[in-house]
Amino acid sequence: MTTKNPETISMDNTSTEEANTNELTEDDITLNYIENIETVIAGMAEEQKVMVAQNETGHLWKFKYGTVDVYVRLTGETDDDTLTVWSYVLKLPAKNEPELMRKLLEMNWLSTMESHFAIVDNQIAVVATRTVAELSPGEISRAITIVATLADDNDEPLIEEFGQ
C-alpha cells in the first residue's frame, strides 16, 4: 500500500484572483443594500419623490410617507456600519411632557416592534437602527416600513394631544 504525502497549502497567501473575488462580493453586497433600500422606498414614497445624498459618511434618503418625512441612512457595508431609519412626529417642548413621556415609554414596550420613540434634535422621533452584519432584504424592508407606518399613524394624534 502506497501513501502519498499531502501537500501543505498556506492559507495566508490568497491569490490575487481570490482577493478580487472577495472585493467584488463586498461591492455586490453594498449595491444590494442600496438597491434593496431604494426598492422599498420606491414602493412607499408618495409621488415617487425621493431625495438622495451620498458623502463620506454614507448614503441618506428622504421620502414622504403619509403625513411624515422618513429618513434612511446607510453608513457603509462593513459589519460595524449601520442602517438607521427615523421619522419626526412631534416638536418639543410639548404640552404636559411628563404624560407624553409616560405614553411614549408605554408604547415602546408593546407597540413599536423593532423601533422605538426617542428624542432627536429636540423632537420626538420613531427610530430603528441596527448594524449591517447579516442584514437581510427583509430586515431592510421591515425597518423602513415599521418606522414609516408608526410615525404616520402617531404624528397627528400626538400633535393634537401634546403639540403647542
FENBELKA-V508679 format. One record per residue. N is the residue number from 0. RES is the residue in one small letter. PSI is psi in whole degrees, -180 to 180 (* if undefined). D_LAST is the distance of its C-alpha to the last C-alpha in Angstrom with 2 decimals. Layout:
BEGIN
n=N res=RES psi=PSI d_last=D_LAST
n=N res=RES psi=PSI d_last=D_LAST
END
This chain:
BEGIN
n=0 res=m psi=132 d_last=90.40
n=1 res=t psi=132 d_last=88.71
n=2 res=t psi=141 d_last=85.26
n=3 res=k psi=145 d_last=83.27
n=4 res=n psi=127 d_last=81.32
n=5 res=p psi=147 d_last=77.65
n=6 res=e psi=146 d_last=76.15
n=7 res=t psi=126 d_last=73.60
n=8 res=i psi=129 d_last=70.51
n=9 res=s psi=126 d_last=68.10
n=10 res=m psi=-9 d_last=64.46
n=11 res=d psi=-24 d_last=63.46
n=12 res=n psi=79 d_last=64.84
n=13 res=t psi=146 d_last=62.81
n=14 res=s psi=161 d_last=64.15
n=15 res=t psi=-39 d_last=62.46
n=16 res=e psi=-44 d_last=62.15
n=17 res=e psi=-40 d_last=60.34
n=18 res=a psi=-43 d_last=57.99
n=19 res=n psi=-38 d_last=57.21
n=20 res=t psi=-43 d_last=56.63
n=21 res=n psi=-41 d_last=54.14
n=22 res=e psi=-43 d_last=52.27
n=23 res=l psi=-40 d_last=52.21
n=24 res=t psi=-44 d_last=50.86
n=25 res=e psi=-40 d_last=47.98
n=26 res=d psi=-41 d_last=47.24
n=27 res=d psi=-40 d_last=47.40
n=28 res=i psi=-45 d_last=44.94
n=29 res=t psi=-46 d_last=42.48
n=30 res=l psi=-39 d_last=42.98
n=31 res=n psi=-41 d_last=42.54
n=32 res=y psi=-49 d_last=39.15
n=33 res=i psi=-47 d_last=38.04
n=34 res=e psi=-42 d_last=39.66
n=35 res=n psi=-44 d_last=38.11
n=36 res=i psi=-48 d_last=34.59
n=37 res=e psi=-33 d_last=35.18
n=38 res=t psi=-45 d_last=36.72
n=39 res=v psi=-47 d_last=33.77
n=40 res=i psi=-41 d_last=31.28
n=41 res=a psi=-33 d_last=33.61
n=42 res=g psi=-15 d_last=33.48
n=43 res=m psi=-30 d_last=29.68
n=44 res=a psi=133 d_last=28.44
n=45 res=e psi=134 d_last=27.59
n=46 res=e psi=23 d_last=30.25
n=47 res=q psi=26 d_last=31.74
n=48 res=k psi=115 d_last=29.58
n=49 res=v psi=131 d_last=29.51
n=50 res=m psi=138 d_last=29.11
n=51 res=v psi=137 d_last=31.50
n=52 res=a psi=146 d_last=32.17
n=53 res=q psi=132 d_last=35.00
n=54 res=n psi=-166 d_last=35.98
n=55 res=e psi=-16 d_last=37.65
n=56 res=t psi=0 d_last=34.74
n=57 res=g psi=-156 d_last=35.05
n=58 res=h psi=145 d_last=33.58
n=59 res=l psi=129 d_last=29.98
n=60 res=w psi=148 d_last=28.93
n=61 res=k psi=132 d_last=25.71
n=62 res=f psi=160 d_last=25.43
n=63 res=k psi=131 d_last=23.19
n=64 res=y psi=111 d_last=23.21
n=65 res=g psi=-119 d_last=21.56
n=66 res=t psi=7 d_last=17.94
n=67 res=v psi=157 d_last=17.92
n=68 res=d psi=135 d_last=19.92
n=69 res=v psi=135 d_last=22.35
n=70 res=y psi=139 d_last=24.20
n=71 res=v psi=126 d_last=27.65
n=72 res=r psi=130 d_last=29.58
n=73 res=l psi=115 d_last=33.25
n=74 res=t psi=-17 d_last=34.60
n=75 res=g psi=-165 d_last=38.24
n=76 res=e psi=-1 d_last=40.93
n=77 res=t psi=164 d_last=42.25
n=78 res=d psi=-28 d_last=41.69
n=79 res=d psi=-11 d_last=39.43
n=80 res=d psi=169 d_last=37.13
n=81 res=t psi=153 d_last=33.89
n=82 res=l psi=123 d_last=32.06
n=83 res=t psi=133 d_last=28.28
n=84 res=v psi=133 d_last=25.89
n=85 res=w psi=160 d_last=22.10
n=86 res=s psi=133 d_last=19.05
n=87 res=y psi=138 d_last=15.40
n=88 res=v psi=-19 d_last=13.06
n=89 res=l psi=129 d_last=9.58
n=90 res=k psi=146 d_last=8.50
n=91 res=l psi=151 d_last=8.45
n=92 res=p psi=160 d_last=7.60
n=93 res=a psi=164 d_last=5.77
n=94 res=k psi=141 d_last=6.22
n=95 res=n psi=57 d_last=10.00
n=96 res=e psi=-37 d_last=11.02
n=97 res=p psi=-42 d_last=14.68
n=98 res=e psi=-40 d_last=14.43
n=99 res=l psi=-48 d_last=12.63
n=100 res=m psi=-40 d_last=15.45
n=101 res=r psi=-46 d_last=18.04
n=102 res=k psi=-44 d_last=17.13
n=103 res=l psi=-40 d_last=17.34
n=104 res=l psi=-40 d_last=20.57
n=105 res=e psi=-40 d_last=22.02
n=106 res=m psi=-37 d_last=21.32
n=107 res=n psi=-30 d_last=22.95
n=108 res=w psi=-46 d_last=25.99
n=109 res=l psi=-20 d_last=26.94
n=110 res=s psi=5 d_last=24.98
n=111 res=t psi=2 d_last=24.45
n=112 res=m psi=-124 d_last=28.19
n=113 res=e psi=1 d_last=28.99
n=114 res=s psi=-178 d_last=25.41
n=115 res=h psi=161 d_last=22.68
n=116 res=f psi=144 d_last=19.01
n=117 res=a psi=166 d_last=18.63
n=118 res=i psi=121 d_last=16.57
n=119 res=v psi=126 d_last=17.76
n=120 res=d psi=43 d_last=16.94
n=121 res=n psi=34 d_last=13.77
n=122 res=q psi=154 d_last=12.54
n=123 res=i psi=132 d_last=13.40
n=124 res=a psi=155 d_last=16.51
n=125 res=v psi=129 d_last=19.38
n=126 res=v psi=141 d_last=22.57
n=127 res=a psi=135 d_last=26.30
n=128 res=t psi=147 d_last=28.99
n=129 res=r psi=161 d_last=32.72
n=130 res=t psi=161 d_last=35.85
n=131 res=v psi=-16 d_last=38.02
n=132 res=a psi=120 d_last=40.98
n=133 res=e psi=30 d_last=42.32
n=134 res=l psi=126 d_last=39.28
n=135 res=s psi=160 d_last=40.23
n=136 res=p psi=-37 d_last=39.13
n=137 res=g psi=-38 d_last=37.87
n=138 res=e psi=-36 d_last=35.61
n=139 res=i psi=-50 d_last=34.22
n=140 res=s psi=-44 d_last=33.51
n=141 res=r psi=-44 d_last=32.06
n=142 res=a psi=-47 d_last=29.63
n=143 res=i psi=-44 d_last=28.30
n=144 res=t psi=-44 d_last=28.21
n=145 res=i psi=-49 d_last=26.50
n=146 res=v psi=-48 d_last=23.63
n=147 res=a psi=-45 d_last=23.18
n=148 res=t psi=-47 d_last=23.42
n=149 res=l psi=-41 d_last=21.16
n=150 res=a psi=-46 d_last=18.38
n=151 res=d psi=-37 d_last=18.89
n=152 res=d psi=-27 d_last=19.16
n=153 res=n psi=-14 d_last=16.03
n=154 res=d psi=-50 d_last=13.35
n=155 res=e psi=-47 d_last=12.58
n=156 res=p psi=-39 d_last=12.85
n=157 res=l psi=-41 d_last=10.63
n=158 res=i psi=-42 d_last=7.78
n=159 res=e psi=-42 d_last=8.72
n=160 res=e psi=-38 d_last=9.06
n=161 res=f psi=-7 d_last=6.66
n=162 res=g psi=156 d_last=3.79
n=163 res=q psi=* d_last=0.00
END
